[in-house]
Amino acid sequence: MTHQPVLYKEIIHALQPTRGGRYVDGTLGAGGHARGILEACAPDGLLLGLDVDPQALALARETLAPYEPRIRLVQASYTTLKDQLAAANWDAMDGIVLDLGASSMQFDTPERGFSFMQDAPLDMRFGPHALQTAADIVNSYSERELADLIYEYGEERDSRKIARAIVNKRPLHTTRELVAVIEAVSPRRGDRVHPATRTFQALRIAVNEELASVKAVLPQAVAGLWSGGRLAVISFHSLEDRIVKEFFRSQSKDLVNPPYERIYEEERNAIIKEVNRKPILPSEEETENNPRARSAKLRIAEKR
Ligand SMILES: C[S@@+](CC[C@H](N)C(=O)[O-])C[C@H]1O[C@@H](n2cnc3c(N)ncnc32)[C@H](O)[C@@H]1O
């Protein structure tokens, strides 16, 4: 089943697309947000869309075909944003949306290996650019490295037990094998979250270098905006949201007393302002219709 993209109305409201504007969707997915942006900036606004996943790009191409020639879709990581803007010959953009993480299409395609509910090879790559699969990590990291990864990226308190069990049972090749290992040492507790949820999240983050990617794109996004242009970021877990929150806070402050290591930098004025102090959350109606929206948080910044 395809849902409307998460926080759809809120994204359009945040970016306020206008005729003739130039917008970037750094995480095209099925093209839902992109379509809304193109509708709102008709008849002559432009959209540059990026996704690392060739399947997502093919889907978005179909969805967005009616908007030719106002679209330029590229299979590329949003971490290359600066180069993509240059390749499109755009001096700057009026708005950019980043809807982070995996898409419903990726979760719902069993052979991609994102879901612990379906048996599939341990892959979890968003696109072919990823250097390793989940199987590579599970079968090659030391017990200590695995425990740290599962703890840090999964915030999993049974990380040590799970890492030890993985090392004892490997090689592991499929999601079902990994789920069985986790279930044996970390049985389902009272809460509703499946015991494999956090380990799967941790592996996905590591395979796709998600946190490093978010850190890399945020300064490029701000640098690429016109004054008054907006950056809207939807995150789905606290690790991602923390990065966005801290970046926004740091860039929206005047650096009055530069810290010691910045003593040789010029004092700088804040370059963005936060449009909403607190993150915007999906409505109850949205989370009822789309449980995946439950953990979504939207933060918006405007370039000064
Ligand atoms: C939550 S979905 C986006 C859904 C989209 N907003 C829509 O309306 O359908 C996230 C998408 O970002 C893509 N993605 C993840 N990391 C990426 C990266 N570093 N660069 C570009 N796309 C990325 C994924 O492949 C996935 O298709």
Ligand as a Chemical Component Dictionary entry (heavy atoms), coordinates in Angstrom:
data_LIG
# 
_chem_comp.id                   LIG 
_chem_comp.type                 NON-POLYMER 
_chem_comp.pdbx_formal_charge   0 
_chem_comp.three_letter_code    LIG 
# 
loop_
_chem_comp_atom.comp_id 
_chem_comp_atom.atom_id 
_chem_comp_atom.alt_atom_id 
_chem_comp_atom.type_symbol 
_chem_comp_atom.charge 
_chem_comp_atom.model_Cartn_x 
_chem_comp_atom.model_Cartn_y 
_chem_comp_atom.model_Cartn_z 
_chem_comp_atom.pdbx_ordinal 
LIG C1  C1  C 0  11.777 8.285  3.393  1  
LIG S1  S1  S 1  12.247 8.048  1.742  2  
LIG C2  C2  C 0  11.706 9.479  0.920  3  
LIG C3  C3  C 0  10.275 9.447  0.468  4  
LIG C4  C4  C 0  9.894  10.653 -0.377 5  
LIG N1  N1  N 0  9.946  11.869 0.388  6  
LIG C5  C5  C 0  8.547  10.504 -1.031 7  
LIG O1  O1  O 0  7.800  11.496 -1.058 8  
LIG O2  O2  O -1 8.236  9.420  -1.530 9  
LIG C6  C6  C 0  13.972 8.260  1.787  10 
LIG C7  C7  C 0  14.682 8.067  0.461  11 
LIG O3  O3  O 0  16.001 8.619  0.617  12 
LIG C8  C8  C 0  16.902 7.837  -0.101 13 
LIG N2  N2  N 0  18.239 8.075  0.445  14 
LIG C9  C9  C 0  18.786 7.580  1.570  15 
LIG N3  N3  N 0  20.044 8.039  1.722  16 
LIG C10 C10 C 0  20.286 8.853  0.672  17 
LIG C11 C11 C 0  21.397 9.641  0.273  18 
LIG N4  N4  N 0  22.532 9.676  0.986  19 
LIG N5  N5  N 0  21.281 10.367 -0.862 20 
LIG C12 C12 C 0  20.141 10.349 -1.604 21 
LIG N6  N6  N 0  19.061 9.608  -1.275 22 
LIG C13 C13 C 0  19.132 8.882  -0.146 23 
LIG C14 C14 C 0  16.407 6.431  0.073  24 
LIG O4  O4  O 0  16.895 5.614  -0.967 25 
LIG C15 C15 C 0  14.885 6.634  0.028  26 
LIG O5  O5  O 0  14.391 6.448  -1.264 27 
# 
loop_
_chem_comp_bond.comp_id 
_chem_comp_bond.atom_id_1 
_chem_comp_bond.atom_id_2 
_chem_comp_bond.value_order 
_chem_comp_bond.pdbx_ordinal 
LIG C1  S1  SING 1  
LIG S1  C2  SING 2  
LIG S1  C6  SING 3  
LIG C2  C3  SING 4  
LIG C3  C4  SING 5  
LIG C4  N1  SING 6  
LIG C4  C5  SING 7  
LIG C5  O1  DOUB 8  
LIG C5  O2  SING 9  
LIG C6  C7  SING 10 
LIG C7  O3  SING 11 
LIG C7  C15 SING 12 
LIG O3  C8  SING 13 
LIG C8  N2  SING 14 
LIG C8  C14 SING 15 
LIG N2  C9  SING 16 
LIG N2  C13 SING 17 
LIG C9  N3  DOUB 18 
LIG N3  C10 SING 19 
LIG C10 C11 SING 20 
LIG C10 C13 DOUB 21 
LIG C11 N4  SING 22 
LIG C11 N5  DOUB 23 
LIG N5  C12 SING 24 
LIG C12 N6  DOUB 25 
LIG N6  C13 SING 26 
LIG C14 O4  SING 27 
LIG C14 C15 SING 28 
LIG C15 O5  SING 29 
# 
